[in-house]
Amino acid sequence: MKAWRALAVAAALSACGPSPHPTPQPPLEATDDDAAEPERDLSAVPGRAPTPAEGRAMRRLMRMAESIRSLRFATPVPFRVQDRDVITAFVRDQIDAEELERARIFYVAIGLLAPDLAVDELIVRVLGEQIVGYYDPEQSLMVVREDVARELAGSRRGSQALGEAEMVIVHELVHALQDQRLGLGERYEEERSIDGDNAFAMLVEGDATLAMVGHMIGQQGQPLRALTRNTALLRMMIRDSPDAVRGQEMENAPPIIRIPLVSRYLDGLVFCASLHGRQGWNGVDGAYRTLPVSTEQVLHPERYAAEEAPDAITLPELPELAAAGLVPHEEDTLGELEMGIWFGLGSDTAERDESAAEGWGGDRLRVYRDASGADTAVVWFTTWDDEGEAQEAEAAARAVTDRLASTARAPAHVERRGRAVLVLLDLAPELKEAVRVAFDAFVSALPPSSASD
């Protein structure tokens, strides 16, 4: 599942590749000397080197990124200028077709993607529309789109105000700082669930977005702490703001692609603001040492502070399903964020049911495929903070399965036992009893309430 999630981060949102932990160095000196560009053979990288004027503008933005984020570059970041076609080709090259197909089948099985959607082409269109510049995780360099590079070269020298394109480049340079100073590369390579990947991306993007917010209010003479000490106000402002990621392709993308992408910026911003409000940038830096383990912790920063961990759920082997010819295809954890999107399938008014998902305690789902590979079935164990939350989740799940009934191959099954809810999709009736018995055994070993009670 990592390929699809990694693509959105690596190509459009600048997740960074491995990097060493260098010894701290003083900030880069302001200079007009074009020789300040790091000497490195980039002839194999598509595109061209910046012009002298572009190089000066880009180095100015590096110094600004250092000031905004209160981190110093260990080494200058090399830049490469590419046109839109080359950038789109880069996005396409990042797609692992086999892993993407596994992810597509997984989300189709639970109803979050249409069976006939060409996900690879959608991702290329969405990300190609969004990219102004990005930090290349393999080359450890910044890529800037051709038209944007020309715009940077014509920007007013010495100005502390940033235009929209400059804001994007500084945002990306914050990712380079994260890579050089906070071990982002090593963290990025770690294996995580869907939920864990989303939480990680929310930290990375929320951090860089907070730096941008800090710069904007600083231009108005206000310290960032004035905002981060009141995250409730910040959250209210975000609710009333337009989407952070704009564009026709993005607007038309399915909620399961669009909402997690936008959440990385907005919900991630509130999470990082809560850390900053308590300890300044040191608090944000510390989150890279102790990562949020779930989107629940990001969406509810007080639960991160309390170190509230999700319930550990291990799905049983279920030999009866194997005997019937069902083969496990993929197993993962959606978490509170994507669980809310799934619950949104049952709503007429919202694409994400945050209320029903808020009491999430843990989940684990396994998608099976039959011998032909054409049909799927889903076994999904979920837990909730208490019985009341589980009742709300059960009702939301039933609303979803009622909506999915017209395309289902077998009647869905939803049942609650205490604070646990079982969901079965497209599973033959004669196999459901074996899963229910295993679910009862799981519930009998479950603590009566989650860590939050």
Secondary structure by P-SEA (a helix, b strand, c coil): caaaaaaaaacccccccccccccccccccccccccccccccccccccccccaaaaaaaaaaaaaaaaaacccccbbbbbbbbcaaaaaaaaaaacaaaaaaaaaaaaaaacccccccaaaaaaaaaaaacccccccccccbbbbcaaaaaaaaacccccccccaaaaaaaaaaaaaaaaaccaaaaaaaccccaaaaaaaaaaaaaaaaaaaaaaaaaaaccccccccccaaaaaaaaaaccccccccccccccccccaaaaaacaaaaaaaaaaaaccaaaaaaaaaacccccaaaaacaaaaaacccccccccccaaaaaaacccccccccccaaaaaaaaaccccccccccccccccccbbbbbbbccccccbbbbbbbbcccaaaaaaaaaaaaaaaaaaccccccbbbbbbcccbbbbbccccccaaaaaaaaaaaaaaacccccccc
